[in-house]
């Protein structure tokens, strides 16, 4: 009976993965490390910043500006100096990220209603952090400007902006990062486990035994396909549970839609892994091939940087990346409750990629048997 043969092969594949110490390490260690590192350490938020202030103003408003800078939770340490050279040296030696210089006439100009400014020197070697810190300082100075006499007189004629952040009101970075990890971990596990499957058979000398078994070619392919998908879905389930329980991320959409798209996504990844495995003669080659695909797949998915910010010639390459579509689905299901039509629209490219990768892997597998 074909189902009995297929069931035996699936159990054999699962036992081969779970009994191999190296495979167990791959299944457990990288997901845990990525969950900890990306969720807590890999953040674009800028906090605990050291700054230096040169306050050459003896008036009230210079003192008020210094107090507001010291009271900001963004800045960890605010040091002071009386020397412009020391200010520049602190930035040059990377002791501080920002240096603020308040002019001697700062308070007098404010009381007289005359324009004045504050010099902010930022360390451009840390471009992203310096831009964010510059924005924080601009907000502090703008708040001080609104409290000055001139600012209060102009308050009635000034248009105020009241920002409102949809889907993530408090801008909690884990709400963005952890849903992304669901897709990235599934990509990692699916590629590694599948890429090692046939290569492991060749190294152990059991591949020829598998070929002379009563199993047909398509049954072998299905037996190699289903175990990595099952393992990947288990990891997806664990990360969904961690997102809800540990990180308290709301699940606003349909869990059924998320799992439905996850199956198609895993099929596309496993097909690519089977292709790598069929091309590899050793497990080392399989791991190298998997990481050769994994790194570009992560970078071109919109995980770390928006696809819109990539060069125009590179953006079309992202259309063949299954992680690009799945990340949109995961974030949408968690934070936005995207409709079924949008999930289907994003799942269709995943199905096409799965069909192409699985067909190519099956063709190459048959060629290898000839």
C-alpha positions, 0 to 999 in steps of 0.5 A: 500500500502506497500510504504505508510505504510513504508513512514509513519513509516519513517516520524514517526521515523524522527519526534521522533528523531527531537522532542526529546530534548536529541536526538537533543543534540546528533545529534548536540553537539557531531559532533560540539565538535568533529569538533572543538576539533579534527580539531584544538586541537587534533594534533600530531604537536609539537609547542610552546615548552619551552627549556633551553640552557646552553651555555658554549662556548664563541665562534662564533659557540655556539652563532650561534647555540643559534640564530638558536634555538631562531629563530625556530618557534617550540620553544616558549620560550628559557631560559638560565642558567649557572648551569647544576643543574638548567638545570636538575631541569627544565626538572625534574619539566617539566618547559621545554621539552628539555635542550641543553648543549653546551660544552666549546670547541664547537667552537674551535673543529669546527674550528679545524675540530675535531668532537664535539657534543651537549648534548640534554636532553629530557623529556621522560615522553612525549615520542611522543613530545620529539622524535619530538623535538629531530628531530627538534634539530637534523635538526638545528644542522645538518644545522649548521654542514653543514655551518661549514668549515669542512661541506662546504669542505665535501659538494661535497661528501655528498649525499643530501636528498630532501623530497617531500610529496605527497598528502599533500605537506605542511603536514597540519594536518587538511588535515588528521584529517577532512576526518577522522572525516567524518567517525567517526561522521557517526559512532557515529550518526549511532550507537546512533540514531539507538540504541535508536530507539527500546529502545525508543519505549519500554520506551514510551510503543509504541513498542506493538502498533507498533507490532499490526499495519498493518506493517510487520516485514521487513517493521518495520526493513526497517523503522528503518533502513532508518532514521538513514542512512538519518541522517548519510548521512546528517552529512557526507554531512555537514562535506564534505562541511566543509572540502572543504569550511572551511578547504580548503581541496582539493577533488581530487576524485569522490564525487559519489564514496564517497557517494556510499561507504557511503551508504554501510558504514551506512548500516553496522553501522545501522545494528550494532545499530539495534542489540544493540537496540534490546538487550536493554530494556532502552535508557540508556542501548542502549547508553552504548551499543553504546559507548561500540562499539564506542570506540574500533571501533575508536581505531581499525580503524587507526584513531589515530594510524596506524594499522601496529603499533598494536600488531600482535594478535590485527590486525586481529580484525580490519578486522571486523571494518567497519570504518577501510575501510571507512577511507581509502576511505575518505582519498583516495577520498579527497587527492589521487583520488583513482581509482574505483577498489580500492574503490570497493575493500574496499567497498566489506568488508563493504557490507559483514559486512552490510549483517552480521549485518543487518541479525543478527539484523533482526534475533534478532528482530524477536526472540524478537517478538516471 
